[in-house]
Amino acid sequence: MRLKCLFVAALLRVFLPLLVPTLYTPALIATATLWSAAFLIYFWIYIPWLMSTRLDGKDG
């Protein structure tokens, strides 16, 4: 899902302003929203794993 968000955001960022220049600002807002959603999904998946203790019990 997060890769789809990034892919759609990249397509919107490049092609929407080329096709309809008056939609430049809404395209940037949509792109920022999709990038933020992709990284929130990433953090939702990986933060528990990154914040948990190591299985071998060592520091770091």
Backbone hydrogen bonds, N-H to C=O, Kabsch-Sander energy under -0.5 kcal/mol:
donor,donor_aa,acceptor,acceptor_aa,energy
5,C,1,M,-2.1
6,L,2,R,-2.0
7,F,3,L,-2.4
8,V,4,K,-2.7
9,A,5,C,-2.4
10,A,6,L,-2.3
11,L,7,F,-2.2
12,L,8,V,-2.7
13,R,9,A,-2.6
14,V,10,A,-1.8
15,F,11,L,-2.8
16,L,11,L,-0.6
16,L,12,L,-1.2
18,L,14,V,-0.6
19,L,15,F,-2.3
20,V,16,L,-3.0
23,L,20,V,-2.1
24,Y,21,P,-1.2
27,A,23,L,-2.0
28,L,24,Y,-2.0
29,I,25,T,-2.2
30,A,26,P,-2.6
31,T,27,A,-2.5
32,A,28,L,-2.6
33,T,29,I,-2.2
34,L,30,A,-2.4
35,W,31,T,-2.6
36,S,32,A,-2.3
37,A,33,T,-2.4
38,A,34,L,-2.3
39,F,35,W,-2.3
40,L,36,S,-2.2
41,I,37,A,-2.3
42,Y,38,A,-2.1
43,F,39,F,-2.7
44,W,40,L,-2.6
45,I,41,I,-1.8
46,Y,42,Y,-2.7
47,I,43,F,-2.5
50,L,46,Y,-2.6
51,M,47,I,-2.4
52,S,48,P,-0.9
57,G,54,R,-0.8
